Amino acid sequence: MADDSLVVDRKRLIGPIGWNLGIALSSLRCRALVRASPVRNIGVFDFGMNANLLGFVVLLSAGTMLMVGSFPALQAATPDLAVFLNTGLTDMRRSTRIGRLLVVTQVTIAFVLVVAAGASIRSVMELNRVELGFDPGNVLSIRITIPEDQYRKNEELDRLYTSVIDSIESVLGVAHAGSINNLTMTGADRVGLLRVVGQPGADPVEVSLRSLSPHYFDVLSVPLVSGRGLTERDRQGAPLIALVNETFAREWFFGRSPLGATIAVWDDRPRRIVGVIRDFYEVQIERPIKSTAYLPVAQAPTRRRGLAVKVNGDPTPLALALRRAIWVVDPALTIDFVLPMTDLVSNQTWMFKMMTNMLGVFAVVGLTIGAVGIYGVTSYGVARRIGEIGLRMALGASRRDVLAMILSEGLGRTLIGIVLGLPLAIAFISAMATRLAGMRAAGEIVWLGVVLLLLAVTTIACCQPAHRGSQVDPACALRLE
């Protein structure tokens, strides 16, 4: 009964310490994640602690503590007296089996976490190597909101945005400015049905549609592949025209030039294709480039537009001057953000980096717990098997044989955990891929590296107990038995 009280008292002491330490570390981690976000102004994630989350964690921790702590307490309260009187041990075999089972479970979890972290790192590395197709350097992205009760007519909108662009381009250090309905790298996309006029059997297909001003491609340094770009002459009343990207040309014209072909979009008015733009990533880096048609904003006006501004040199110091230039035109305009486009690009991979960071932390924790578990079970097993080890050595086993025996047992448990973790890791990465577009498979190098890492950690964790076991004096061990 006294042993039972001792186990419970230890549980009551360790549990609250672990809770408080975990909450403190979680709070610090949440703050670090918020600070690490490259774009806080348009973030949609809330990393703050709240009562519901805190209550769930405390209940989960309490349940785990009770479940894990109750079993040793029950063992201590109900010892097998027959075994104790015969051998001086309290159900050693059952305790050893449970310890081995826990070690295998720890290795399995660690294997899944490390593989997932490796797959995330590989995905981030591949995303960082993606060729954007445009130059985000020295570019400021601006999004403004127009009052709902003003600028109701298309002509008024055109005059407003023309005045805003002219005011921005008058700021010292600004090279070009342009507008578009969905700013590049903000994750926004406008889609609509499009058909190629004159193509037999061509049903309308959903494509991305952009309405932009003439200098937008100049701001982003997107090259023209063929034909011509947009000009100031492409305004209301002029012949309706459109530009398309290379993906559109491949998917619709199969290697033929699309120049001169006619398309129809939402208004079903025919528009002649006059140019082909080089493919570039507009919405998300991790998703494939879609077929896109680009329309002059004067011929396809939209109320909400973003601005991109190319400057000479570092764009950050000009942010305040650009805000003032916009408010000179109309102080009622709301400026949602003024950000370097490089920050928007970084924000595209931030989710992957965050997930990789978190999985990396979990993987390190899992490896540490696994290593401690392997060391503890191996050390406990060696201590309990002193007599057996002494008998083996008395019968001719060398110290190297004992060392190999203990190491092989530890490595065997690790291999079992790896085998059990293999399907779990595959399922976990597949589940991540459904939530995160662009998530890659782990790859052979990651799988092999994780297996070697776990085997190395196991070897290191087993070395000290194995060395201690190999130094047993057979005579002393047999005398103790």
C-alpha positions as CSV (number, residue, x, y, z in Angstrom):
1,M,0.0,0.0,0.0
2,A,2.9,2.3,0.8
3,D,4.4,1.6,-2.7
4,D,1.0,2.4,-4.3
5,S,0.9,5.8,-2.4
6,L,4.5,6.5,-3.5
7,V,3.7,6.0,-7.2
8,V,0.6,8.1,-7.0
9,D,2.4,10.9,-5.1
10,R,5.1,10.9,-7.8
11,K,2.5,11.1,-10.5
12,R,0.8,14.0,-8.8
13,L,4.1,15.8,-8.6
14,I,5.4,15.2,-12.1
15,G,2.0,15.8,-13.9
16,P,1.6,19.5,-13.0
17,I,5.3,20.2,-13.6
18,G,4.9,18.7,-17.1
19,W,1.7,20.7,-17.8
20,N,3.2,24.0,-16.8
21,L,6.4,23.4,-18.7
22,G,4.4,22.3,-21.8
23,I,2.1,25.4,-21.7
24,A,5.0,27.7,-21.3
25,L,6.9,26.2,-24.2
26,S,3.7,26.2,-26.3
27,S,3.1,29.9,-25.6
28,L,6.7,30.7,-26.6
29,R,6.4,28.6,-29.8
30,C,3.1,30.3,-30.8
31,R,4.7,33.7,-30.5
32,A,7.7,32.6,-32.5
33,L,5.4,31.3,-35.3
34,V,3.6,34.7,-35.4
35,R,6.9,36.6,-35.6
36,A,8.2,34.2,-38.3
37,S,5.3,34.9,-40.6
38,P,6.6,37.1,-43.5
39,V,3.2,38.7,-44.2
40,R,1.3,39.4,-41.0
41,N,-1.1,41.9,-42.6
42,I,-2.9,39.4,-44.7
43,G,-2.4,36.3,-42.4
44,V,-5.4,34.0,-41.7
45,F,-3.9,31.9,-39.0
46,D,-4.5,32.4,-35.3
47,F,-1.7,30.9,-33.1
48,G,-2.9,32.2,-29.8
49,M,-3.8,30.1,-26.8
50,N,-7.5,29.9,-25.9
51,A,-9.5,28.3,-23.1
52,N,-10.9,25.5,-25.2
53,L,-7.5,24.5,-26.5
54,L,-5.9,24.7,-23.1
55,G,-8.7,22.7,-21.5
56,F,-8.4,20.0,-24.2
57,V,-4.6,19.7,-23.6
58,V,-5.0,19.5,-19.8
59,L,-7.7,16.8,-20.1
60,L,-5.6,14.8,-22.6
61,S,-2.5,15.1,-20.4
62,A,-4.4,14.2,-17.3
63,G,-6.0,11.1,-19.0
64,T,-2.6,10.1,-20.3
65,M,-1.0,10.5,-16.8
66,L,-3.7,8.5,-15.1
67,M,-3.5,5.7,-17.7
68,V,0.3,5.5,-17.7
69,G,0.7,6.0,-13.9
70,S,-2.1,3.6,-12.8
71,F,-0.5,0.5,-14.3
72,P,2.7,0.7,-12.2
73,A,0.7,1.5,-9.2
74,L,-1.5,-1.6,-9.6
75,Q,1.6,-3.7,-10.2
76,A,3.2,-2.4,-7.0
77,A,0.0,-2.9,-5.0
78,T,-0.5,-6.5,-6.1
79,P,2.8,-8.3,-6.3
80,D,3.1,-12.0,-7.1
81,L,4.3,-13.2,-3.7
82,A,5.3,-16.7,-5.0
83,V,7.6,-15.2,-7.6
84,F,9.0,-12.8,-5.0
85,L,9.7,-15.5,-2.5
86,N,11.4,-17.8,-5.0
87,T,13.4,-15.2,-7.0
88,G,13.3,-11.9,-5.2
89,L,11.7,-10.3,-8.2
90,T,8.1,-9.0,-8.8
91,D,7.0,-10.4,-12.2
92,M,10.2,-9.4,-14.0
93,R,9.2,-11.0,-17.3
94,R,5.9,-9.1,-17.5
95,S,7.6,-5.8,-16.8
96,T,10.3,-6.5,-19.4
97,R,7.7,-7.3,-22.0
98,I,5.8,-4.1,-21.3
99,G,9.0,-2.1,-21.5
100,R,9.9,-3.6,-24.8
101,L,6.5,-2.9,-26.2
102,L,6.7,0.7,-25.1
103,V,10.1,1.0,-26.8
104,V,8.8,-0.4,-30.1
105,T,5.9,2.0,-29.9
106,Q,8.3,5.0,-29.3
107,V,10.5,3.9,-32.2
108,T,7.4,3.6,-34.5
109,I,6.2,7.1,-33.6
110,A,9.7,8.6,-34.0
111,F,10.1,6.9,-37.4
112,V,6.8,8.4,-38.6
113,L,7.6,11.9,-37.4
114,V,11.2,11.9,-38.8
115,V,10.0,10.6,-42.2
116,A,7.3,13.3,-42.3
117,A,9.8,16.0,-41.4
118,G,12.2,14.7,-44.1
119,A,9.4,14.8,-46.7
120,S,8.5,18.3,-45.7
121,I,12.1,19.5,-45.9
122,R,12.3,17.9,-49.4
123,S,9.1,19.7,-50.4
124,V,10.4,23.1,-49.2
125,M,13.7,22.6,-51.0
126,E,11.9,21.8,-54.3
127,L,9.6,24.8,-53.9
128,N,12.6,27.0,-53.3
129,R,14.1,25.8,-56.6
130,V,11.0,26.6,-58.6
131,E,11.5,29.2,-61.3
132,L,8.9,31.9,-60.8
133,G,8.9,33.2,-64.3
134,F,8.9,36.8,-63.1
135,D,11.1,39.1,-61.0
136,P,9.6,40.0,-57.6
137,G,12.6,42.1,-56.7
138,N,12.2,45.9,-56.2
139,V,8.4,45.5,-56.5
140,L,5.8,46.8,-54.0
141,S,2.3,45.2,-53.9
142,I,-0.6,47.4,-52.9
143,R,-4.2,46.5,-52.4
144,I,-6.8,49.2,-51.9
145,T,-10.5,49.1,-51.1
146,I,-13.0,51.5,-52.7
147,P,-16.0,52.8,-50.7
148,E,-19.1,50.9,-51.7
149,D,-21.2,54.0,-52.3
150,Q,-18.7,55.6,-54.7
151,Y,-17.3,55.0,-58.2
152,R,-20.3,52.9,-59.3
153,K,-19.7,53.3,-63.0
154,N,-17.0,51.7,-65.0
155,E,-15.9,55.1,-66.4
156,E,-15.4,56.4,-62.9
157,L,-13.4,53.4,-61.9
158,D,-11.1,53.7,-64.9
159,R,-10.5,57.4,-64.2
160,L,-9.8,56.6,-60.5
161,Y,-7.3,53.9,-61.1
162,T,-5.6,55.9,-64.0
163,S,-5.2,58.8,-61.6
164,V,-3.9,56.6,-58.8
165,I,-1.3,55.0,-61.2
166,D,-0.3,58.4,-62.5
167,S,0.1,59.8,-59.0
168,I,2.2,56.8,-58.0
169,E,4.5,57.1,-61.1
170,S,5.1,60.7,-60.2
171,V,6.8,59.6,-56.9
172,L,10.6,59.9,-57.2
173,G,12.2,56.4,-57.6
174,V,9.1,54.7,-59.2
175,A,9.8,53.2,-62.6
176,H,6.4,51.6,-63.5
177,A,3.1,50.9,-62.0
178,G,0.3,48.7,-63.1
179,S,-3.0,47.2,-61.9
180,I,-4.6,43.8,-62.0
181,N,-7.8,42.3,-60.6
182,N,-6.0,39.6,-58.6
183,L,-2.5,40.5,-57.4
184,T,0.2,38.1,-58.1
185,M,1.2,35.8,-55.2
186,T,-1.7,36.7,-52.9
187,G,-3.4,33.3,-53.5
188,A,-6.5,34.9,-55.2
189,D,-7.7,33.6,-58.5
190,R,-10.6,34.6,-60.8
191,V,-11.9,31.8,-63.1
192,G,-14.5,31.9,-65.8
193,L,-15.7,29.9,-68.8
194,L,-13.9,30.4,-72.1
195,R,-14.4,28.9,-75.5
196,V,-12.4,29.2,-78.7
197,V,-14.6,30.6,-81.4
198,G,-14.6,28.4,-84.6
199,Q,-13.2,25.3,-82.9
200,P,-15.6,22.5,-83.7
201,G,-16.9,20.6,-80.6
202,A,-15.0,22.9,-78.2
203,D,-17.2,23.3,-75.1
204,P,-16.6,26.2,-72.8
205,V,-13.8,25.4,-70.3
206,E,-12.9,27.0,-67.0
207,V,-9.7,29.1,-67.1
208,S,-8.1,31.8,-65.1
209,L,-9.0,35.3,-66.2
210,R,-7.1,38.5,-65.5
211,S,-8.0,42.2,-66.2
212,L,-4.9,44.3,-66.1
213,S,-3.4,47.6,-67.1
214,P,-0.8,47.9,-70.0
215,H,2.4,48.2,-67.8
216,Y,1.7,45.3,-65.3
217,F,3.9,42.9,-67.2
218,D,6.7,45.5,-67.4
219,V,6.5,45.8,-63.6
220,L,7.0,42.1,-63.1
221,S,9.5,41.7,-66.0
222,V,7.3,39.0,-67.7
223,P,8.5,38.6,-71.2
224,L,6.4,38.5,-74.3
225,V,6.8,35.2,-76.3
226,S,5.1,36.3,-79.5
227,G,2.7,38.9,-80.8
228,R,2.3,42.2,-79.0
229,G,1.5,43.3,-75.4
230,L,-1.2,45.6,-74.1
231,T,-1.1,49.3,-74.9
232,E,-3.0,52.4,-74.0
233,R,-4.9,52.1,-77.2
234,D,-6.7,49.0,-75.9
235,R,-9.5,50.8,-74.3
236,Q,-13.3,50.9,-74.3
237,G,-14.5,51.2,-77.9
238,A,-11.4,49.8,-79.5
239,P,-11.3,46.2,-81.0
240,L,-11.6,43.6,-78.2
241,I,-8.3,41.8,-77.7
242,A,-6.7,39.3,-75.3
243,L,-3.4,37.8,-74.4
244,V,-2.8,34.2,-73.3
245,N,0.0,32.4,-71.6
246,E,2.0,29.5,-72.9
247,T,0.0,26.9,-71.1
248,F,-3.2,28.2,-72.8
249,A,-1.5,28.0,-76.2
250,R,-0.3,24.4,-75.6
251,E,-3.6,23.1,-74.2
252,W,-5.9,24.8,-76.8
253,F,-3.8,25.0,-80.0
254,F,-1.5,21.9,-79.7
255,G,1.7,23.6,-80.9
256,R,0.0,25.9,-83.4
257,S,0.3,29.7,-83.0
258,P,-2.8,31.1,-81.2
259,L,-2.2,34.6,-82.7
260,G,-5.3,35.8,-84.6
261,A,-7.6,33.2,-83.0
262,T,-10.9,34.4,-81.4
263,I,-12.0,33.6,-77.9
264,A,-15.2,34.4,-76.0
265,V,-15.3,34.8,-72.2
266,W,-18.1,35.6,-69.7
267,D,-19.7,38.4,-71.8
268,D,-19.6,36.1,-74.9
269,R,-18.1,38.9,-77.0
270,P,-15.4,37.7,-79.4
271,R,-11.9,38.8,-78.6
272,R,-8.9,38.4,-80.8
273,I,-5.7,36.9,-79.4
274,V,-2.8,39.3,-80.1
275,G,0.0,38.0,-77.9
276,V,1.4,35.1,-75.9
277,I,2.9,35.7,-72.5
278,R,5.6,33.6,-70.9
279,D,4.3,31.2,-68.2
280,F,4.7,32.5,-64.6
281,Y,3.4,31.6,-61.2
282,E,0.5,33.9,-60.2
283,V,-1.6,32.2,-57.5
284,Q,0.4,29.6,-55.7
285,I,3.9,28.2,-56.3
286,E,2.9,24.7,-55.2
287,R,0.1,24.4,-57.8
288,P,0.6,23.9,-61.6
289,I,0.3,27.0,-63.8
290,K,-3.2,27.1,-65.3
291,S,-4.4,28.3,-68.7
292,T,-4.9,32.0,-68.4
293,A,-6.3,34.7,-70.5
294,Y,-5.3,38.4,-70.0
295,L,-7.8,41.1,-70.9
296,P,-7.2,44.9,-71.0
297,V,-8.8,46.3,-67.8
298,A,-10.4,49.1,-69.8
299,Q,-12.3,46.4,-71.9
300,A,-13.0,44.1,-68.9
301,P,-13.3,46.5,-65.9
302,T,-13.3,45.1,-62.3
303,R,-14.1,47.1,-59.1
304,R,-11.4,45.5,-56.9
305,R,-7.9,45.8,-58.2
306,G,-4.4,45.4,-56.9
307,L,-1.4,47.6,-57.8
308,A,2.2,46.5,-58.5
309,V,4.9,49.2,-58.4
310,K,8.4,48.8,-59.8
311,V,11.0,51.0,-58.0
312,N,14.6,51.8,-58.4
313,G,16.4,50.2,-55.4
314,D,15.0,49.0,-52.1
315,P,11.1,49.4,-52.3
316,T,10.5,49.5,-48.5
317,P,11.4,53.2,-47.9
318,L,8.9,54.2,-50.5
319,A,5.9,52.6,-48.9
320,L,4.8,55.7,-47.0
321,A,5.3,57.9,-50.1
322,L,3.1,55.6,-52.1
323,R,0.4,55.7,-49.5
324,R,0.4,59.5,-49.6
325,A,0.3,59.4,-53.4
326,I,-2.9,57.3,-53.3
327,W,-4.6,59.5,-50.7
328,V,-3.8,62.6,-52.8
329,V,-6.2,61.2,-55.4
330,D,-8.9,60.2,-52.8
331,P,-8.4,60.2,-49.0
332,A,-11.4,57.9,-48.7
333,L,-9.6,55.0,-50.3
334,T,-8.6,52.2,-47.8
335,I,-5.2,50.8,-48.3
336,D,-5.2,47.2,-47.1
337,F,-1.5,46.7,-47.4
338,V,1.7,47.9,-49.0
339,L,4.2,45.0,-49.1
340,P,7.3,44.0,-51.0
341,M,6.3,41.3,-53.5
342,T,9.3,39.2,-52.2
343,D,7.3,38.9,-48.9
344,L,4.3,37.6,-50.8
345,V,6.5,35.0,-52.5
346,S,8.0,34.0,-49.1
347,N,4.5,33.7,-47.8
348,Q,3.8,31.0,-50.4
349,T,6.3,28.6,-48.8
350,W,5.8,29.8,-45.2
351,M,3.1,27.1,-44.5
352,F,5.5,24.4,-45.6
353,K,8.3,25.9,-43.6
354,M,6.1,26.2,-40.5
355,M,5.0,22.6,-40.9
356,T,8.6,21.5,-41.4
357,N,9.7,23.4,-38.4
358,M,6.9,21.9,-36.2
359,L,7.5,18.4,-37.5
360,G,11.2,18.8,-36.9
361,V,10.6,19.7,-33.3
362,F,8.2,16.7,-32.9
363,A,10.8,14.5,-34.6
364,V,13.6,15.6,-32.2
365,V,11.3,15.1,-29.2
366,G,10.3,11.7,-30.6
367,L,13.9,10.7,-31.2
368,T,14.9,11.8,-27.7
369,I,12.1,9.9,-26.0
370,G,12.9,6.9,-28.1
371,A,16.6,7.0,-27.2
372,V,15.8,7.4,-23.5
373,G,13.3,4.5,-23.7
374,I,15.8,2.3,-25.5
375,Y,18.5,3.2,-23.0
376,G,16.2,2.6,-20.0
377,V,14.9,-0.7,-21.1
378,T,18.3,-1.9,-22.2
379,S,19.9,-0.8,-18.9
380,Y,17.1,-2.4,-16.9
381,G,17.4,-5.6,-18.8
382,V,21.2,-5.8,-18.3
383,A,20.7,-5.2,-14.6
384,R,18.1,-7.9,-14.3
385,R,20.2,-10.4,-16.4
386,I,23.5,-10.0,-14.5
387,G,23.3,-13.7,-13.5
388,E,22.5,-14.8,-17.0
389,I,25.4,-12.8,-18.4
390,G,27.8,-14.1,-15.8
391,L,26.7,-17.7,-16.6
392,R,27.2,-17.2,-20.3
393,M,30.7,-15.8,-19.7
394,A,31.5,-18.6,-17.4
395,L,30.5,-21.1,-20.1
396,G,32.9,-19.4,-22.6
397,A,31.1,-16.3,-24.0
398,S,33.5,-13.5,-24.7
399,R,32.9,-9.8,-23.8
400,R,32.4,-9.1,-27.5
401,D,29.7,-11.8,-27.6
402,V,27.9,-10.2,-24.7
403,L,28.2,-6.7,-26.3
404,A,26.9,-8.0,-29.6
405,M,24.0,-9.8,-27.9
406,I,22.8,-6.7,-26.1
407,L,23.2,-4.4,-29.2
408,S,21.4,-6.9,-31.4
409,E,18.4,-7.0,-29.0
410,G,18.2,-3.2,-29.0
411,L,18.6,-3.0,-32.8
412,G,16.0,-5.8,-33.3
413,R,13.4,-3.8,-31.4
414,T,14.2,-0.7,-33.5
415,L,13.8,-2.7,-36.7
416,I,10.4,-3.9,-35.5
417,G,9.4,-0.3,-34.8
418,I,10.6,0.7,-38.3
419,V,8.6,-2.1,-40.0
420,L,5.5,-1.1,-38.1
421,G,6.0,2.6,-38.8
422,L,6.5,2.2,-42.6
423,P,2.7,2.0,-43.5
424,L,1.9,4.6,-40.9
425,A,4.4,7.0,-42.3
426,I,3.1,6.5,-45.9
427,A,-0.5,7.1,-44.7
428,F,0.6,10.2,-42.7
429,I,2.4,11.8,-45.7
430,S,-0.6,11.0,-48.0
431,A,-2.9,12.7,-45.5
432,M,-0.6,15.7,-45.4
433,A,-0.6,15.9,-49.2
434,T,-4.4,16.1,-49.3
435,R,-4.1,19.2,-47.0
436,L,-1.0,20.8,-48.4
437,A,-0.8,21.2,-52.2
438,G,2.8,20.5,-53.3
439,M,3.6,18.0,-50.6
440,R,6.1,15.6,-52.1
441,A,6.8,11.9,-51.3
442,A,9.6,11.2,-48.9
443,G,11.9,9.7,-51.6
444,E,14.5,6.9,-51.2
445,I,17.1,9.1,-49.7
446,V,14.8,10.2,-46.9
447,W,13.6,6.7,-46.1
448,L,17.2,5.3,-46.1
449,G,18.5,8.3,-44.0
450,V,15.8,7.9,-41.4
451,V,16.4,4.2,-41.0
452,L,20.2,4.8,-40.6
453,L,19.5,7.6,-38.2
454,L,17.3,5.5,-36.0
455,L,19.8,2.6,-36.1
456,A,22.6,5.0,-35.1
457,V,20.5,6.5,-32.2
458,T,19.7,3.0,-31.0
459,T,23.4,2.0,-31.2
460,I,24.4,5.0,-29.2
461,A,21.6,4.5,-26.6
462,C,22.6,0.8,-26.1
463,C,26.4,1.4,-26.0
464,Q,26.7,2.2,-22.3
465,P,24.4,-0.6,-21.0
466,A,26.1,-3.0,-23.4
467,H,29.5,-2.0,-22.2
468,R,28.5,-2.3,-18.6
469,G,27.1,-5.8,-19.3
470,S,30.3,-6.9,-21.1
471,Q,32.3,-5.9,-18.0
472,V,30.5,-8.3,-15.6
473,D,32.7,-10.5,-13.5
474,P,31.4,-14.1,-13.9
475,A,32.4,-15.1,-10.5
476,C,30.8,-12.2,-8.7
477,A,27.6,-12.5,-10.8
478,L,27.2,-16.2,-10.0
479,R,27.9,-15.6,-6.3
480,L,25.2,-12.9,-6.3
481,E,22.8,-15.4,-7.8
